[in-house]
Amino acid sequence: MPGEVSAKNKYRDKTYDQINIVVPKGKKADIQAFAAEHGESLNGFINRLIDKAMKPKTFKATSQPKRAIGDNCPVCGMEIIRNGNKAKTYCSDNCRVNAYKARKRQQS
């Protein structure tokens, strides 16, 4: 088994970079819980936020700016942001999926 671990470590080191972050005591657990509520791992959650923050902004002349619509997501309570005229019920796809799964559990 030591060979397997060594091979996995070599693959990881060759394929990925690692970043260590420091947060106040107890905040890691809060972040993990939040990510889990939205169906994500801690690593996936952080990577998604980084990707979203670094995504190039492209604006179309016909697009309207994103605006808060004054409603909160029924799953997590976050404020819902709309893009253009499209009405939204949930703040994210993860919340939409979690709500769907909850409805299916109630039906069975």
Secondary structure as GFF3:
##gff-version 3
##sequence-region A 1 108
A	DSSP	alpha_helix	2	15	.	.	.	ID=ss1
A	DSSP	alpha_helix	27	37	.	.	.	ID=ss2
A	DSSP	alpha_helix	42	54	.	.	.	ID=ss3
A	DSSP	beta_strand	67	72	.	.	.	ID=ss4
A	DSSP	beta_strand	79	82	.	.	.	ID=ss5
A	DSSP	alpha_helix	93	107	.	.	.	ID=ss6
###
